[in-house]
């Protein structure tokens, strides 16, 4: 299945908005939905990244209250940091690909 760049960018935008709003992404005519689509993949990945961050924050607050083990907090924060670095790396690759496409002669 071939996906053109504008469809990928639109799917990324839709997934980012849905994660920010806490609602599932709505499919449109030009963006396929479902677990095997690009929009579904991006949406699921962003939700997992946000969930990892929330878990780290929750464990940090529990540790401050004396209800969580410090090792668990450190592990959760490290996982959240690695997830954030992965999201940033993917974003950088998408932007790099976009810039390369802009440089292509028509």
Secondary structure, DSSP 8 states (H G I E B T S, - for coil): ----HHHHHHHHHHHHHHHHHTS----BTTB--STTSHHHHHHHHHHHHHHHHHHHHHHHHHHHTT-S-HHHHHHHHHHHHHHHHHHHHHHHHHHHHHHHHHHS--
